[in-house]
Amino acid sequence: MSRTSLFVPLGVFLLIVGVGYAGFKLNDPHELPSALLDKPFPEFSAPLLADSGTVVDRTALLGKPVLVNVWATWCPTCKAEHEQLLRIRESTGLRMVGVNYKDDPAKARSWLRQLGDPYDFVVQDADGSLGVELGVYGAPESFLLDARGTIVYKRVGDINPRIWRDELAPALARLNGVAAGGKDE
Amino acid sequence: MARMSSVGGARTCATGAHASRPRTAAWLLATLQATLPATLLTTFLCVAGATVAWAAGPVDVYKFATPEEEVRYRALIDEFRCPKCLNTNLSGSDAPIAKDLRRTVHRLLTQEGLTDQQIRDYLRDRYGDFVLYDPPFRPGTWVLWLAPLVFVIIGVLVVWRLLRQPAAEPLSEQEIARLQSILEDQ
């Protein structure tokens, strides 16, 4: 046994510590990387929550950046998120479209009446089929779209003040920067 | 802000709601301490639930035109992973999203007539590699695929070095005599 091999156990120990540290730093395993990032928002047609007789499709999302937020009244985190959405809406005027995911329309309508309505419009996804198109596997989830309907940012889970500050607001600023840059030319 | 549901993980496996998660180490420790019993219990319940689900299988009633279609359907839902429940396949999960995806697979297979590979691509386009238990070999997954090979090589090297060590030298006459006397004393 040479003297250096005495340090092998220490090396192994440090390796284990390193792997453990990296493991703790990793993101929540429940947060899947999005397959839809940088891809166009899928085609759909869905009835409005406010008026089940009116059906809208993908073109309703185009023209300006928009935050598509998947929510439901059965989802407790959505309620916490709702306040933040209202604040963002008020402070930035960001266009928001809700996807009412596997929910009861009557309950959803009264939810918006009670808690406030940050959305331009809300579409119903009663059976979760739009959710499948979007790769949604729970609520809340949110997608930021550019004016052409390309998904530039996705968030699985709630949009809280930290996510807004660290991720969503910068993503939105980049979008607006690109839009402003485009106009200058 | 309600932080009631911030434990995440096992508790939400059957509901379809994403829990909110502040992500600091201190928070993690405090939450672990405060919620360990509840987490253990819910984990146990989820595991027990999954076991029961595996034994019985969630019941969907679907029609198939041919027995072959049904065989393909069953093979596919066994193959895909439930996005919500991490360690369960579609056929074994009670999560609402697993039900939706089973319905989607059924629709694609029976109504749209997609091949197995097309159905795999369809789900992968939407949910990513995650839904495939069999991850593709590309830069992001090199570690995943090559780590076992590296460990095997390390193992072989260790065994090789151990085997190459020279055998111990035979005892001298003095040592034999000493050994003999020790053994006789016993």
Interface residues (C-beta under 8 A of the other chain):
Chain A: F24 D28 P29 H30 L32 P33 S34 A35 L36 A72 W74 C75 P76 T77 C78 K79 A80 E81 E83 K102 D127 G128 S129 G131 V132 E133 L134 G135 V136 Y137 G138 A139 P140 E141 V156 G157 D158 N160 R162
Chain B: M1 A2 R3 M4 S5 G8 G9 T12 T15 G16 A17 H18 A19 S20 R21 P22 R23 A25 L28 P83 K84 L86 P96 I97 D100 L101 T104 R124 D125 R126 Y127 G128 F130
